[in-house]
Amino acid sequence: MALKAVLFDAGNTVMLINYGVVVEALAAEGLDVEESAVREAEYRARVRLDSILAQRNSTEAPQIFQTYMRFVCEGLGVPWGAAAESALCRISEYHREYNLWNQPNPQAHAVLQALQGHGLTLGMVSNSNGWVERLVMESGLRSYFHFVIDSRLVGVEKPDPRIFQIALDQVGISPAEALYIGDLYSIDVVGSRAAGMRAILLDPAGLWDHVDCPKARDLSEAADLVLMQLL
């Protein structure tokens, strides 16, 4: 069936981690790292975390966030000890107060505008803490989305296919008419496929060769894959 809608994850897709917060938290403990190194370590941490999430652990559980950040520290070569634990506490406190994923993807405006220009309806489906719509609003991106669904507010989270069905019901289309773009295979790809949708996985560092789905290095490349399906 013809593609009518593209749905997006929020974190690590439309909204990016505030890597500067991680750098500052580590620096406060005497651990100096470059922001680019944090970004690369985070890419690797996603892949490690995915095997844990595949066991149906909630992405929103505090221990999952802590494990994720610990994987980032390990990827940076930061020894785990009192300093790293203190930095993790700082990052966790910031996340609870502001949400760490509060930076708009610099490609987002152009990509969302282009997809809208081809007549596609856009939506967002996110596992979040109740803040995602506010964050997207503050980023200046809210107007592109027909709806924003936050797992905390609807009471079900990815990869449960019900959250994707809630999204499909918003626009009255079948799963075969929608595609989902996200950054975690076991959450985003498995969940959207279970709902009957197509999926694209963001793979910025080329680390997901072992999974069986279309992959894109960034939002722009993902948009190109989407538009190819309209031909």
N, C-alpha and C positions, 0 to 999 in steps of 0.2 A: 504493500500500500504506500501511497505517497506520504512523504514526511511533512507533517504540519506543525510540529512543536519540538523545541530543543529545551531540555531541562538541565539545570546546572547545580552542582554542589556549590557550597559557599567556600569553606576553608580549603586553602591550597588550590583553589580553582578560580573563583571570582575575587575572593578576599585572601590575601596572603598574610603569613606570619609577620609580626613586627620583629624582625630579626635584631633590630637595634636594642630591644628590651633584653634579649638573651645575652647580647654582647655586654651590655651595661651590668647585668646581674652577675655575670662571670667576672667582669673587671672589678666589681666591688669586693670580690673575694680574692683579688690578686691573680686572677686567671685571664690573661690577655689573649684574645682571639680576634680574627678578622671576620667581618660580617659575611664575606663571601665563603669563608670556611664553614660558618654556621649553616649557611644555605645548603652547601654540599652535604654536610653531615645530616641535615634534616631530610634531604632526599633519600639517603640511605636508611635513615631511621624509619621512614614510612614503610619500606619494604620489610624490614624486620618486624615492625608492629603488625603488619597484615596477617602474619601467621598466627598471632595471638587473637586478633579480631575474628579470624576464620572460625574460632572456637565459640563464637557467639557472645563474646564479651562486648559490653556496651562501650562505644567510643566516648561516651560522656562520663564514664566512671572516673573518679579522681585517680585511682590507681593506674588507669590506662594512660592518662595524661602524664603522670609521674614516670611511668615506664618509657613513654615516648621521649620525654625530655632527657631521661637517663641515657637512652640510646643515642640521642644527639650528642650528649657529653662524651660518651664513649667514642663516637665517630670523630670527635675533635681531639681525641687522645688525652682528654682531661681525666686524671686519676680520680676514682670515686672515693670520696672521703668527706671530712667535715666541710671543706670549702665548697665542694660541688653540691653537697646537700643543702648548704645555706643558700647557694645561688638558685637551686631548684625551688626552695621556699619562696624566694623573691619572685621568681617567674610565676609560680602558682598563685601567689597573692595578686600579682598584676592580672593574671588571667581571670581570677574570680571577680575582680573589680571592673576590668575593662574589656575582657576577651582578647586573647593574644592575636587572633586573626582579624586585625582591624585595619589592614593596609589594602587598598584596592589594587588589583592586578593592573599594571600599567597598560596592558593590552585590552582591558575589558571594554572601555568605551567604544573603540573602533570595531572590535569583534561583535559586540552586541548590536551596534548600529547596523553593521553589514548584514547580520542575520535577519534583523527586523526588516531591512530593506528588501530582502528576498521573500517577504510575506510570512515568515515563520513566527509563531507565537513563542515567547520565552517565559520560562518559569524557573523557580529555585526550590530545591528540596534539600534541606540541610539537617543533619544531626547537630543540634546546638543547645544552648542553655537558656533559650528564650530571648536572646539578644540579636539574633541574626537580622531581622528586619530593620532594627534601628541602625545596625552597623552598615547595612547596604544603603539605607537612607542617607546616613552621614557621609558615605563615600560618593554620593551623587549618582548612584547607579539604579536606584529603586524604580525610576520611571521606565526602564527597559523591560521590567518583569510584570507579567500579567498577574502573578501571585508569588508569594514567598511563604513556603511551608517550613515551620520550625518544629522539630521532633518534640521538644519540651511542651509545646502548645497543643499538639494534636495527639500526644500520648502514645505514639508509636515511632520507632526509629529504623533507619536503614540497618541491615539489609531486608527487613520485613517488607514484602511487596505491597502491603497495605498502604504504606506511606506514599508509594508511587501511584497507587490507584486513587488516593485522595487528590493527587496532583492532576491526574488524567480527568477526573470528574470535574475539576475546576474549568476545564476547557471543552469537555464533552467530546473527547476523541478516544480512539482505541489505542491500546499499547503499541500496535504495529505502526501507528502514525507518529510515534514519539521516539526521541533519542536522548540519552542521558550522558553528561560529561562529568567525570569526577576523578579523584586521585588515589583511591584505595580499591584494589581489586575485590577483596572479600566483602566490602561494604557497598561500593557503588556499582561495580559491574555485576556481581552476583545478584545483588538486590534488584537492580533494574531489569536484568534478564529474567529473573523469577517473575517479574510483573509482566513480561512479554515485550519489553522494549529493547531497542538497540542501545549499544553503549560504546563510549570512547574513553580510554584511560589516559590521563595525563602522565607522561613519563619523561620528565625534564632532563634526567641524567642517563637515560637508556639502561635502566636497571631492572625492567620488568620483562625481559625476553622470555621468561618461563611461563607467561600467562597467554591465554588464547583469546585475545580480543584486539580490535584496532587500537593503536596507541598513537599519541601525538606528544611532541616535545613541549608544546605550549598552547595557549588558547588560540593563537592565530593558525597554527597547524591543524588544530582540532576543527576550527571553522572551515578550513579548506576541505577537510574530510567530509564535513556535513554538506557543504555546497556541492561536492561531487555526487552526493546521493540525490540531488535535485535534478541532475542532468538526464 
